[in-house]
Amino acid sequence: METVSVSKPGEERKEERPLKLGSWVANQRTRAAALTPERVEQLSTVGMRWT
């Protein structure tokens, strides 16, 4: 399983967490209306399917 280093806003310390791509994609779809147009375009360019 892949891992990714993440930190909370304002924190310098990073922690390793398993990368759960499916969860991330579902989260982006749910938040699509709140994403900037630039972010939607970036994700669409790399093949994001919104439905």
KASUL-V341967 format. One record per helix or strand. SS is the DSSP state (@ for helix, = for strand). FROM is the first residue (numbers start at 1). LEN is the number of residues. Records with the same first field share a line. If there is no record, write none. Layout:
SS=FROM-LEN  FROM-LEN
This chain:
==3-4  15-4
@=21-10  32-3  37-9
